[in-house]
Amino acid sequence: MSDTKNTNKKFVPKAPQKPNFQLWLIITAVLVLIGLTWVQNRNSVIDITQKRFEDMYLAGDVSQVTIVKNMERVDVTLKSASLSNSKYKTELESNSAFFNQAGPHYSFQVASLDKFANDFDTLKEKVAEEDRIELKVANEENWGSYFSSFGFLILLFVLFWFMMRRMAGPSGPGGQIFNVGKSKAQLFDAENKVKITFDNVAGLDEAKEEVQEIVEFLKNPEKFTKLGGKIPKGALLVGPPGTGKTLLAKAVAGEAGVPFFTLSGSDFVEMFVGVGAARVRDLFKQAKEKAPCIIFIDEIDAIGRSRGKGQMPGSNDERENTLNSLLVEMDGFGTDTGVIVVAATNRPDVLDSALLRPGRFDRQISIDKPDINGREAIFKVHLKPIKTADDVDPKKCAAQTPGFAGAEIANVCNEAALIAARRNKTAVDMQDFQDAVDRVIGGLEKKNKIISPDEKRIVAYHEAGHAVAGWFLEHADPLVKVSIVPRGVAALGYAQYLPKEQFLYQTEQLIDEMCMTLGGRAAEQIIFNKISTGALSDLERVTKVAYSIVSVYGMNDKIGNVSFYDSKSDGYKMTKPYSETTAETIDEEVRKLIASAYDRTLALLTTRKNELEILAKELLEKEILFQSDLEKLIGKRPFEKETTYQAFTNKKASAPEVVNDQLGTPEIESEQEITGESDVVPESKTEK
């Protein structure tokens, strides 16, 4: 399904943010408050004595006298003609920048208003009849005084109101303190549809069929319910990181045609008690209003862990309350069959059993790392937007990347495009993909790393030891590339192999694997009669394999058919499931196994010392050798086995309708053409 409205949408720059009206309002109020207070203080009348007032009155300069009863004060207003008199004009103008012509101009305090009234009557008798004025009485409301007295309290109230509005707003720094119990789920519907469809998902054919059926449930429920079936309530996507769980959910959102709620398990977690459970209830309330719909919870292990583990007695576990609310909403008294819950996790072992039972998650869809067919399909998807050269073959790329997940394949394709652009190429060729695989697996090439000649010689013989040991061991993986070019943080060299796509390993295969891994240290012992710290990662790997043989797979005669591996353990075991005597026996058998493999490798490399010398010298000269170079130097491998790529291409060749892939690249049938110019890995030896 596609949406022309969305596919043709171009990037629109965000409009400049408008000024905050509330912020400017509060700034204006503060300025007005300060201005009123200042003006009031600066425009106050001049205080005089009652004696000076009497002199003004007798001189005929007063036009009005007002008694302010509530202030116990007398205000004096001069005649307009008197204001031009220099003795008044200079005094009034110097007192205030905002000189008020209307008055009052002077004032004085009185001890008793009644006594002043009597004194004023006496004063009137001393002037002529036409100069006599009547005494006025008034009550003053001085707003400026109110602002001066209560301005700080008013300002504090306005600031508090402004902060509360910001905290309650959607973009407030308090994070919606009044909406903390609301769900944070993002809704995708017809207006903002997801553009990813099932065509963008490759390598997950079985999982795709399962989720496509869920989409079909919502689009055409009568097809399934008419026979008495019920629509599943939930599906759990389980698989390692990078295998495409979230991508599959996006495809469901793009294909479903119904409202799609998506959020992460951590979105339910909050510092406030009860918020997680409230958000679960609010989420399902919104979903039921828009039913039929889908809820997708990514990383559900954030809230779905088993209850009762790691909890202090008497404590209140907020995560458990959230899980309890989720369990009730998914399958309780008030559940709605129109809401389907899809969840994803890479830690299914830690989930609570009540969450996994049918009725909540009816289906568990396993999404594993893709096989060679799946990797080819994934490469085809990611190669579509890349301008590639004619020599780029998705089948070849798939054979060179065993164990890669979908995210890693996408990273390889992107790195190849970046490398080609850095080299100013017009198209991405196979060499760029080989360098991208090296970059993803081994790390950045350290071209300027200073290595002494002695150290470089040790690294060359170490890597040659790996190559020769693997070349002459029947069950070892075929070598593809050996290099002494430094990569990564501390890798001085590495050998890369092409592992076979298999699920079961026999004892002989594991033993040969250990011998090949110990080839580097054995070569150092034979050539220099000394050993170095370069075999750190080799020894770590050999030790893990040896302990697995003895204590996990039951391949040791002395320990017997016993496995001490607990598949349901979360990794925090405080006790061992065996006695100290058994532990000593396991350690002893592991040491015997490793010593036997090391002695076998020493004997092999001693016999093949000439081949070891030839490869080491060639490595010192060229730094990188491929399988074709080994065949020229020490002959063909004595064990004729069909590689994974050969088996894959032969299988493809038997079906003419699928011989040519989408890119139209030719088939490559010989092993030398693949391995002679490629770098493949997962089983790599890295020296430190």
Helices and strands as residue ranges (DSSP letters): H 4-7, H 21-42, E 46-47, H 50-58, E 62-68, G 69-71, E 73-78, H 80-83, H 86-95, E 106-109, H 113-124, G 129-131, E 135-138, H 143-168, G 177-179, E 186-188, G 198-200, H 205-219, H 222-225, E 234-238, H 245-256, E 260-264, G 265-268, H 275-289, E 293-298, G 300-302, H 318-330, E 339-345, G 348-350, H 353-356, E 363-366, H 372-383, H 394-399, H 406-422, H 430-442, H 453-471, E 479-483, E 494-497, H 507-517, H 519-528, G 533-535, H 536-547, I 548-552, H 580-607, H 609-622, E 624-626, H 627-634, H 644-653, G 656-658, H 671-675, E 685-686
